[in-house]
Amino acid sequence: MLSCKSLLWKRKRTKNKTNNELRSKTSGIKQNLILEKYQSEDEDEEINEGFSLKASTPSHTHGIRPLENFYLNSSSVNSRNTGLGNLQNLTNELVIDILGLLGATHLGVLATGRKSFYLCANLEMKPEWLERDNIIRKKGISVEEFVSNFEEPNKPVLLEGCIDNWVALQKWDRDYLVKLSGDLHFSVGPVEMKLENYSRYSYLLREERPLYLFDPKFVEKVPRLSSEYEVSVYFREDLFGLLGNERPDYRWIIIGPAGSGSSFHIDPNSTSAWNAVIKGSKKWVMFPPDVTPPGVHPSLDGAEVIFVPNGWWHLVINLEESVAVTQNYVSMSNLLNVLDFLQRPNASELVF
């Protein structure tokens, strides 16, 4: 179970063709969409179990239009009605329910024929989706055992107890981070926002896909944060550190409300990575490098710790308000993969 004491590492090239899903918590999921602190007097507190389908909303104050809003925008071509034909009289909720009865193959065929069937919405997070948990868990293993049993064979693992002594576990809540950050701006999707503004947005949101704070310069902006967590002994061999100031971005603070997260992706530069969930919980869905997730069309370019091997496809959904830290790194076990990546003709365009 991925609790608020979690880390993650990622590596590449495996032959295991079974997909791995990791749930962070088995407890009930409560999504409080309106934080009392920011709640106006005439608003009622709204609490939803799991993820529910939300009605289309207008673009928020930062100018980001959720895709479904564009899809329904009366000023543009109404692809919904023309595409759905006789089904246009059905509500979006009912269309989603019908699509939920189809398998992956039929959904793929349908999507290739009708772009109007692309709906951007949050659906209920069904309990059975959270029940599968097939990542190996280890506690107190040696670095040598980690390398030989997981890093070298490129297998994910949950390493328990790795961040028990982090100061961040006690301090990194919303109020503390907002106080430290002051007027500094952080990367939130395509925009830059003060953390206080993002916090207010995330708890008053009405978005189908909430913006996700994912900032690679948080230590430079707030140096104090670097002293409140430390890299676990399993990940301290980092050859990219030899590049000094020229190394690509490699560490991020990640903050998001329930329902936010990432789509399927592979981490940059063929690196491995770890991820520590400090507050909240996340759901991970992972596929090995030789299994492309459904609906993904890759280009030719190519207080627990979960190790996600390099090259593994993965997506993450926050089950509740979450704060995490992640770092990418290059060890001897993965050096050849990274060098192979850097020797590509277009490597200078891909490194970031």
C-alpha positions as CSV (number, residue, x, y, z in Angstrom):
1,M,0.0,0.0,0.0
2,L,1.4,3.4,-1.0
3,S,1.0,5.6,2.0
4,C,2.3,9.0,2.8
5,K,5.7,7.5,3.5
6,S,6.5,6.4,-0.1
7,L,9.3,6.6,-2.7
8,L,9.5,5.4,-6.3
9,W,12.2,4.5,-8.7
10,K,12.0,3.9,-12.5
11,R,14.2,1.9,-14.9
12,K,14.0,0.3,-18.5
13,R,14.1,-2.8,-20.7
14,T,12.2,-5.6,-19.1
15,K,10.4,-8.7,-20.5
16,N,7.7,-8.8,-17.9
17,K,4.5,-8.3,-19.9
18,T,2.1,-8.0,-17.1
19,N,0.9,-4.6,-16.2
20,N,1.4,-3.5,-12.6
21,E,-1.0,-1.3,-10.7
22,L,-0.2,0.2,-7.4
23,R,-2.7,1.6,-5.0
24,S,-1.6,4.0,-2.3
25,K,-4.5,3.4,0.1
26,T,-7.4,1.1,0.6
27,S,-9.3,3.4,2.8
28,G,-12.3,5.3,1.4
29,I,-11.6,8.1,-1.0
30,K,-13.1,11.5,-0.1
31,Q,-12.7,14.4,-2.4
32,N,-13.4,17.6,-0.7
33,L,-13.9,20.0,-3.6
34,I,-14.3,23.1,-1.4
35,L,-11.9,23.8,1.4
36,E,-13.6,25.4,4.3
37,K,-10.8,28.0,4.6
38,Y,-11.6,29.3,1.1
39,Q,-15.4,28.7,1.2
40,S,-17.7,31.7,0.9
41,E,-20.5,32.1,3.3
42,D,-23.2,31.2,0.8
43,E,-21.6,28.0,-0.4
44,D,-22.4,24.6,1.0
45,E,-19.6,22.2,1.6
46,E,-19.5,19.6,-1.2
47,I,-18.0,16.2,-0.6
48,N,-18.0,13.5,-3.2
49,E,-17.1,9.9,-2.8
50,G,-14.5,9.0,-5.4
51,F,-14.4,10.8,-8.7
52,S,-17.6,11.9,-10.2
53,L,-18.4,13.3,-13.6
54,K,-18.5,17.0,-13.5
55,A,-20.5,19.4,-15.6
56,S,-18.7,21.5,-18.1
57,T,-17.3,24.7,-16.7
58,P,-16.0,27.9,-18.2
59,S,-12.3,28.6,-18.5
60,H,-10.9,29.5,-15.2
61,T,-9.1,32.8,-14.4
62,H,-5.8,31.6,-15.8
63,G,-7.1,31.2,-19.3
64,I,-7.0,27.4,-19.5
65,R,-9.9,25.8,-21.2
66,P,-10.6,22.2,-20.3
67,L,-10.9,20.1,-23.5
68,E,-14.5,19.2,-23.0
69,N,-15.4,22.9,-22.8
70,F,-13.8,23.4,-26.2
71,Y,-15.7,20.4,-27.4
72,L,-19.0,22.0,-26.3
73,N,-18.0,25.6,-27.2
74,S,-20.9,27.2,-29.1
75,S,-18.6,29.5,-30.9
76,S,-16.8,26.7,-32.6
77,V,-18.0,23.8,-34.8
78,N,-20.3,21.6,-32.7
79,S,-18.5,18.3,-33.3
80,R,-20.5,16.7,-30.6
81,N,-23.9,16.8,-32.1
82,T,-22.8,16.1,-35.7
83,G,-20.6,13.3,-34.5
84,L,-23.0,11.6,-32.2
85,G,-25.9,11.8,-34.8
86,N,-29.0,10.3,-33.2
87,L,-27.2,9.9,-29.9
88,Q,-26.8,13.7,-29.5
89,N,-29.9,13.8,-27.3
90,L,-28.2,11.7,-24.7
91,T,-26.5,13.4,-21.8
92,N,-22.7,13.3,-21.6
93,E,-23.1,11.2,-18.4
94,L,-25.1,8.6,-20.3
95,V,-22.7,8.5,-23.2
96,I,-19.9,7.9,-20.8
97,D,-21.8,5.1,-19.2
98,I,-22.4,3.5,-22.6
99,L,-18.8,3.7,-23.5
100,G,-17.9,2.1,-20.2
101,L,-19.6,-1.1,-21.4
102,L,-17.2,-1.4,-24.3
103,G,-13.8,-3.2,-24.3
104,A,-10.5,-1.5,-25.2
105,T,-10.5,-2.8,-28.8
106,H,-14.0,-1.5,-29.5
107,L,-13.2,1.8,-27.9
108,G,-10.1,2.1,-30.0
109,V,-12.1,1.4,-33.2
110,L,-14.8,3.9,-32.2
111,A,-12.3,6.6,-31.4
112,T,-10.5,6.3,-34.8
113,G,-13.8,6.8,-36.6
114,R,-15.4,9.6,-34.5
115,K,-13.4,12.3,-32.8
116,S,-16.6,13.4,-31.2
117,F,-16.4,10.4,-28.9
118,Y,-13.4,12.0,-27.1
119,L,-14.8,13.3,-23.9
120,C,-12.6,14.9,-21.3
121,A,-14.2,14.1,-17.9
122,N,-13.5,12.7,-14.5
123,L,-15.3,9.4,-13.8
124,E,-16.0,7.6,-10.6
125,M,-12.9,5.8,-9.3
126,K,-14.4,2.3,-8.8
127,P,-13.2,0.4,-5.7
128,E,-12.2,-2.6,-7.8
129,W,-9.7,-0.4,-9.7
130,L,-7.9,0.2,-6.4
131,E,-7.9,-3.4,-5.2
132,R,-5.1,-4.6,-7.4
133,D,-1.7,-4.2,-5.8
134,N,1.0,-6.4,-7.3
135,I,4.2,-4.5,-6.7
136,I,6.7,-6.4,-4.5
137,R,7.3,-4.7,-1.1
138,K,10.6,-4.8,0.8
139,K,11.8,-3.2,4.0
140,G,15.3,-3.0,5.4
141,I,17.0,-4.7,2.4
142,S,20.6,-3.9,1.6
143,V,21.7,-1.6,-1.3
144,E,23.3,-4.7,-2.9
145,E,20.0,-6.6,-2.7
146,F,18.1,-3.7,-4.2
147,V,20.5,-3.4,-7.1
148,S,20.7,-7.2,-7.9
149,N,17.0,-8.0,-7.4
150,F,15.4,-4.8,-8.7
151,E,17.6,-2.2,-10.3
152,E,19.6,-4.5,-12.6
153,P,16.7,-6.7,-13.7
154,N,14.6,-3.6,-14.1
155,K,11.7,-4.5,-11.8
156,P,9.6,-2.0,-9.7
157,V,9.6,-2.3,-6.0
158,L,8.1,-0.6,-2.9
159,L,10.8,0.1,-0.4
160,E,9.2,0.7,3.0
161,G,10.4,2.9,5.8
162,C,12.8,5.0,3.6
163,I,11.5,8.4,4.6
164,D,10.5,7.9,8.2
165,N,13.0,10.4,9.4
166,W,12.3,13.2,6.9
167,V,11.4,16.5,8.5
168,A,9.1,17.0,5.5
169,L,6.7,14.4,6.8
170,Q,5.8,16.6,9.7
171,K,6.0,20.0,8.0
172,W,5.1,19.9,4.4
173,D,1.4,20.7,4.5
174,R,-0.3,23.5,2.4
175,D,0.0,26.3,5.0
176,Y,3.7,25.6,5.7
177,L,4.6,25.6,2.0
178,V,2.6,28.7,1.2
179,K,4.3,30.5,4.1
180,L,7.8,29.6,2.9
181,S,7.2,30.4,-0.8
182,G,5.8,33.9,-0.3
183,D,5.4,35.7,-3.6
184,L,7.5,33.1,-5.6
185,H,5.9,31.5,-8.6
186,F,5.8,27.8,-9.4
187,S,5.2,25.8,-12.6
188,V,1.6,24.7,-12.8
189,G,0.9,23.1,-16.2
190,P,1.3,25.8,-18.8
191,V,1.3,28.7,-16.3
192,E,3.2,30.2,-13.4
193,M,1.4,30.8,-10.2
194,K,2.1,31.8,-6.6
195,L,1.6,28.7,-4.4
196,E,-1.1,30.6,-2.4
197,N,-3.1,31.2,-5.6
198,Y,-2.7,27.6,-6.7
199,S,-3.8,26.3,-3.3
200,R,-6.9,28.5,-3.5
201,Y,-7.6,27.3,-7.1
202,S,-7.2,23.6,-6.3
203,Y,-9.7,23.6,-3.5
204,L,-12.3,25.7,-5.2
205,L,-11.8,24.0,-8.6
206,R,-14.5,23.1,-11.0
207,E,-12.3,21.6,-13.6
208,E,-12.5,18.2,-15.3
209,R,-8.7,17.9,-15.2
210,P,-7.2,20.0,-12.4
211,L,-4.0,21.7,-13.1
212,Y,-1.0,19.9,-11.5
213,L,1.9,21.7,-9.8
214,F,5.1,20.2,-11.0
215,D,8.1,22.5,-10.4
216,P,11.8,21.5,-11.2
217,K,13.3,24.5,-9.5
218,F,11.7,24.3,-6.1
219,V,15.0,23.9,-4.2
220,E,16.6,26.9,-6.0
221,K,13.4,28.9,-5.1
222,V,13.1,27.7,-1.5
223,P,16.5,26.3,-0.5
224,R,15.2,25.4,3.0
225,L,13.2,22.6,1.5
226,S,16.4,20.7,0.4
227,S,17.4,20.3,4.1
228,E,14.0,18.8,5.0
229,Y,14.3,15.6,2.9
230,E,17.2,13.5,1.8
231,V,17.9,10.9,-1.0
232,S,17.5,7.4,0.3
233,V,20.7,5.3,0.4
234,Y,19.3,3.2,-2.5
235,F,19.5,6.1,-4.9
236,R,22.6,8.0,-4.0
237,E,24.7,6.8,-6.9
238,D,23.8,9.5,-9.5
239,L,26.2,9.9,-12.3
240,F,24.3,12.8,-13.8
241,G,25.6,14.7,-10.8
242,L,29.0,14.8,-12.6
243,L,27.4,17.3,-15.1
244,G,27.1,19.9,-12.3
245,N,25.1,22.9,-13.4
246,E,24.7,21.5,-16.9
247,R,22.6,18.5,-15.8
248,P,19.0,18.3,-17.1
249,D,16.1,18.9,-14.7
250,Y,16.0,16.0,-12.3
251,R,14.0,16.9,-9.2
252,W,10.5,18.2,-8.8
253,I,8.0,19.0,-6.1
254,I,4.5,17.7,-7.0
255,I,1.3,19.1,-5.5
256,G,-2.2,18.4,-6.6
257,P,-5.8,17.9,-5.5
258,A,-7.8,14.7,-5.8
259,G,-8.4,13.9,-9.4
260,S,-5.2,15.6,-10.7
261,G,-2.3,13.6,-12.1
262,S,-0.4,12.6,-15.2
263,S,-1.2,10.7,-18.3
264,F,0.9,7.8,-19.5
265,H,4.5,8.7,-20.1
266,I,8.1,7.5,-19.8
267,D,10.5,9.5,-17.8
268,P,13.0,11.8,-19.6
269,N,16.5,11.0,-20.8
270,S,16.1,7.2,-20.2
271,T,16.8,7.8,-16.5
272,S,15.5,5.9,-13.5
273,A,13.6,7.7,-10.7
274,W,12.1,7.5,-7.2
275,N,9.0,9.2,-5.9
276,A,8.2,9.9,-2.3
277,V,4.6,10.7,-1.3
278,I,4.8,13.0,1.7
279,K,1.1,13.9,2.1
280,G,-1.9,12.1,0.6
281,S,-2.1,9.1,-1.6
282,K,-1.7,8.2,-5.2
283,K,-2.8,5.4,-7.6
284,W,-0.1,4.2,-10.0
285,V,-0.7,2.2,-13.2
286,M,2.5,0.8,-14.8
287,F,3.4,-1.0,-18.0
288,P,6.9,-2.4,-18.8
289,P,8.8,-0.9,-21.8
290,D,7.7,-3.6,-24.3
291,V,4.0,-3.2,-23.5
292,T,2.4,0.0,-24.8
293,P,-0.6,1.2,-22.7
294,P,-4.0,1.2,-24.3
295,G,-4.7,4.4,-26.2
296,V,-1.1,5.4,-26.3
297,H,0.6,6.0,-29.6
298,P,4.3,6.7,-28.9
299,S,6.5,8.6,-31.3
300,L,9.6,7.0,-32.7
301,D,11.7,9.2,-30.3
302,G,11.1,7.5,-28.1
303,A,7.1,6.4,4.3
304,E,7.3,3.6,1.3
305,V,9.4,3.7,-1.8
306,I,8.1,2.5,-5.2
307,F,10.9,1.9,-7.7
308,V,9.6,2.4,-11.3
309,P,12.3,1.2,-13.7
310,N,13.5,3.3,-16.5
311,G,11.5,3.1,-19.7
312,W,8.3,1.9,-17.9
313,W,5.1,3.6,-18.9
314,H,3.2,4.9,-16.0
315,L,0.4,7.3,-15.0
316,V,-0.5,8.7,-11.6
317,I,-3.8,9.9,-10.2
318,N,-4.0,11.7,-6.8
319,L,-6.7,10.0,-4.7
320,E,-6.7,13.0,-2.3
321,E,-4.7,16.2,-1.8
322,S,-1.1,15.1,-2.2
323,V,2.4,16.5,-1.9
324,A,5.3,14.5,-3.2
325,V,9.0,14.8,-4.2
326,T,10.5,12.9,-7.1
327,Q,14.1,12.7,-8.5
328,N,15.5,11.1,-11.7
329,Y,19.0,9.7,-11.5
330,V,21.5,7.6,-13.4
331,S,23.2,4.7,-11.7
332,M,25.8,2.3,-13.1
333,S,23.0,-0.3,-13.7
334,N,21.3,2.2,-16.1
335,L,24.3,4.1,-17.5
336,L,24.4,2.2,-20.8
337,N,20.7,2.9,-21.5
338,V,21.3,6.7,-20.8
339,L,24.4,6.8,-23.0
340,D,22.5,5.0,-25.8
341,F,19.7,7.6,-25.5
342,L,22.2,10.5,-25.6
343,Q,23.8,9.2,-28.8
344,R,20.6,9.5,-30.7
345,P,20.8,12.1,-33.6
346,N,18.1,14.2,-32.1
347,A,19.2,13.8,-28.4
348,S,19.8,17.5,-28.1
349,E,16.1,18.1,-28.8
350,L,15.0,15.4,-26.4
351,V,17.1,16.1,-23.3
352,F,15.3,18.1,-20.7
